[in-house]
Amino acid sequence: MTDDRNLPPTPVTWAYADAWAEEDPAIAAARRRAEQFQAPSVDRATGAALRLLAASLGADAAVEIGTGTGVSGGWLLLGMGDEGTLTTVDADPDVQATARETFAALGVPHTRVRAIAAEPLDVLPRLADGAYDLMVIGPGVPSGPASGIGDPLIRAEHAMLAQARRLLRPGGALAVCGALSDDGADPAHRDLVFHMREDPRWVPALLTVGEGMLVAVYRPEPPPAPLAEEASPA
């Protein structure tokens, strides 16, 4: 006898969950522009999860790798509330200019967004230590399949992970979008997915939302307790 509780969602259920979140018209327009630019963007379910994550963290500052046309950044800003600021980095200045239009259409003041058109690993080392509540690696970053330990995509992801440990406040979170493929972890993210599971500094979960999201809360090791001073002889 089959235990229905252990069966995965049906395609109909999955489609309903993905379409359940209502999307702001400005973000829907940004998704259509992403298709024109052939730029990756998160689906509605992933966007809603990012909004939830930003809201639950009470994020005052977030950094996003892969601006695209502003789909994921728009969801993040909606979750952060009226005072939160987003630093978003993308090497393509054209899609990033479109993202600025998306944020303006959402009614987000330009003072809340710092959009930087440059290679992410050139920008991240210049950002302030411990200044962020949330770091998001968007879909397609890094892009392409990884082939081995020496693969430049794997090195790039681990370089971003090292930056996340430096940039996040204790209790902050890292989210990696597009972490799954049809047969498990996405090849470009597989090494990172398994590394995060084994690293005691992170509390991770691999979520089956959209094309998969790896989310992990950063809990750095506490400093060693000071040694008790020896009592001086009487």
Secondary structure as the mmCIF struct_conf table of DSSP 4:
data_model
#
loop_
_struct_conf.conf_type_id
_struct_conf.id
_struct_conf.beg_label_comp_id
_struct_conf.beg_label_asym_id
_struct_conf.beg_label_seq_id
_struct_conf.end_label_comp_id
_struct_conf.end_label_asym_id
_struct_conf.end_label_seq_id
HELX_RH_3T_P HELX_RH_3T_P1 ASP A 4 ASN A 6
BEND BEND1 LEU A 7 LEU A 7
HELX_LH_PP_P HELX_LH_PP_P1 PRO A 8 THR A 10
HELX_RH_AL_P HELX_RH_AL_P1 PRO A 11 TRP A 20
BEND BEND2 ALA A 21 ALA A 21
HELX_RH_AL_P HELX_RH_AL_P2 PRO A 25 PHE A 37
TURN_TY1_P TURN_TY1_P1 GLN A 38 GLN A 38
HELX_RH_AL_P HELX_RH_AL_P3 ARG A 44 LEU A 57
TURN_TY1_P TURN_TY1_P2 GLY A 58 GLY A 58
BEND BEND3 ASP A 60 ASP A 60
STRN STRN1 ALA A 61 ILE A 65
TURN_TY1_P TURN_TY1_P3 GLY A 68 THR A 69
BEND BEND4 GLY A 70 GLY A 70
HELX_RH_AL_P HELX_RH_AL_P4 VAL A 71 MET A 80
BEND BEND5 ASP A 82 GLU A 83
STRN STRN2 THR A 85 ASP A 90
BEND BEND6 ALA A 91 ALA A 91
HELX_RH_AL_P HELX_RH_AL_P5 PRO A 93 ALA A 105
TURN_TY1_P TURN_TY1_P4 LEU A 106 GLY A 107
HELX_RH_3T_P HELX_RH_3T_P2 HIS A 110 ARG A 112
STRN STRN3 VAL A 113 ALA A 117
BEND BEND7 ALA A 118 ALA A 118
HELX_RH_AL_P HELX_RH_AL_P6 PRO A 120 VAL A 123
HELX_RH_3T_P HELX_RH_3T_P3 LEU A 124 ARG A 126
BEND BEND8 LEU A 127 LEU A 127
HELX_LH_PP_P HELX_LH_PP_P2 ALA A 128 ALA A 128
TURN_TY1_P TURN_TY1_P5 ASP A 129 GLY A 130
STRN STRN4 TYR A 132 ILE A 137
TURN_TY1_P TURN_TY1_P6 PRO A 139 GLY A 140
BEND BEND9 VAL A 141 PRO A 142
BEND BEND10 GLY A 144 GLY A 144
BEND BEND11 GLY A 148 GLY A 148
TURN_TY1_P TURN_TY1_P7 ILE A 149 GLY A 150
HELX_RH_AL_P HELX_RH_AL_P7 PRO A 152 LEU A 167
STRN STRN5 LEU A 168 CYS A 177
BEND BEND12 GLY A 178 GLY A 178
STRN STRN6 LEU A 180 SER A 181
TURN_TY1_P TURN_TY1_P8 ASP A 182 ASP A 183
STRN STRN7 GLY A 184 ALA A 185
TURN_TY1_P TURN_TY1_P9 PRO A 187 HIS A 189
HELX_RH_AL_P HELX_RH_AL_P8 ARG A 190 GLU A 198
TURN_TY1_P TURN_TY1_P10 PRO A 200 ARG A 201
STRN STRN8 TRP A 202 LEU A 207
BEND BEND13 VAL A 209 VAL A 209
TURN_TY1_P TURN_TY1_P11 GLY A 210 GLU A 211
STRN STRN9 MET A 213 TYR A 218
HELX_LH_PP_P HELX_LH_PP_P3 PRO A 220 PRO A 233
#
